[in-house]
Amino acid sequence: MRRPLAAALVAALLAVPVSAQQDQARQQEPFEPEGYRTDNYRAPVPETLEGARVLSTADAETIWRAKGGAFIDVLPRAPKPKNLPGGTVWRDTPRRNIPGSLWLPDTGYGALPPAMDDYFQRGLKQASHDDKAALLVIYCLADCWMSWNAAKRALAYGYSNVAWYPEGTDGWEHAKLPTEEAQPEPRPEQ
């Protein structure tokens, strides 16, 4: 009877350092990539974005209530299937976002075709009133790399007052803050 108990204790003791190492690794990951995230966009995001301010829901709400920044939603929009049978009615999935936001769908991918890159730059220019020092609050959903990529891209375009709201509409709705049905900013055909 002592051997199974001793073996269990040894196994438990050996497991502690591994568990502590795993906890430490989890606290450090995910890391900020050097470039943009190009796959698995719905995954845990870093706690930071170099050059940007990271907002909590309370921070985002304060800015929103004070009308202190332009909110930009980058949630992708499902494309209309190209091979729908004739006469099929296509209805987009409704999007509810933070009231007053500019919705620039599909601008958070890791690589943007030139037309989408131009669309994003025009949207940022519109939202900032052509002021690269204006506060831009960029968001999507929780654990969505699209907002991280878009905020990083805005910094690369020379915007100096970029805030990233990583909880996005998930955090906003969880706090029981208002949303409104959104329509995307018209974009170029791809």
Secondary structure, 3 states (H helix, E strand, C coil): CHHHHHHHHHHHHHHHHHHHHHHHHHHHCCCCCCCCCCCCCCCCCCCCCCCCEECCHHHHHHHHHCCCCEEEECCCCCCCCCCCCCCCCCCCCCEEECCCCEECCCCCCCCCCHHHHHHHHHHHHHHHCCCCCCCEEEECCCCCHHHHHHHHHHHHCCCCCEEEECCHHHHHHHCCCCCEEECCCCCCCC
